[in-house]
Amino acid sequence: MGTQTLEQRCFVHNRYKELFNEDLEEAIKRECGKRTFGTALKYLSIAPDMAECEMLKDACKGVGTNERLIISILCGRTNKEMTHLKVRRAV
C-alpha cells in the first residue's frame, strides 16, 4: 500500500468490497489487530482526509489525549480545511 499513489489506494479500498464482499478496514483489523502495523495499514487504505479524522478520533480515545498528534494534524489548517474535516467526520 505504501508504494501506491493516492488514487490507487482509494481504488483498492473501494474495489475490495466489490471483489470480496467485505470491508477492507474490517479485514485489516481482523488480520493485523490494533497493533502499529495494522493501524498504519488502515490509515493507508482510506482517503487522506478520512485517515486524519480517524487519527484525531484515536488520539482522543481513552484516558487522556495524544496532544502531539492532534497538534500535528490541526496546526496550519485553514478554516475551510477544518470545516472539511468536520464534515468528513460526520459522514
N, C-alpha and C positions, 0 to 999 in steps of 0.2 A: 504494500500500500504506500510505503514511503517514497517509492520511485515513480509513482503515478502522478499525473498532473491533477489539478483540482477537478477538472471536468471528468476525467477518467474515474477518480474516486467517487464522485457523486453518481456517475453512471453505474458503478459497481454496486453501490448502496441501493439504488433504485431497481436495478436488474435482479439482484439477489432474491428478492421477494417473488418476482415472477418465475424465476427458474426453480427455486427450492421450496416455495410456499412457506417461507419462514422469514422472520425479521432478522436482518444481519446483526443488529445490536444484541438481540437475544442469543443468537448463535455464538457471538464473541463472548458474551457473559457466561454462557454455559461451558464453553471450551477453555477460556482463559481465566475466568473468575474476575475478582476485583483487584487482582494484583496489578502492578505497574504496567506490565506489558499489555494486559487486557484493556486497561484504561487508555493507554496510548493508542492502541489499535482502534478502540471505539471512537476516540476523537478524530482519528484519521479517516474513518469510514463515513463520517457525516459532513455536511456543509460547514464551512468555517464559522459562520455566524451561529449555527446551532451548536457547534463544538464549544464556542465561547460561552454560550448560555449554559451548557452542561457543566463547564468548568466553574462558572460562577455558582451554580447550584451545589456542586460538590464542595467548593471552598466554604460555603456557608452551612453545610450539613454537619450535624452532630454538635458536640460541645465546643464552643469557640469557633473562630474562623481562621482562614489562611489569608491574612491581610496582604502578604506579598503577591499572591496570585490575583487577588481582587484588584489591587492597585495596578499590577502589570496589564490587566485586561482593560480597566476603565480609564486610566490616565491617558490624556491626549485625545480622547474621543470628542467629536463634535456633538452638539445637541441632536443633530439628525442621526448620527450613528448610535447614540444612546437610545433614542426613540426606536430605532430599528431593532436593537437588542431586546427592548421591552416588548415589542410586537412579536418578534420571533419566539420569545419565551412563553408568551400567552398562547401560541399556537399548539 
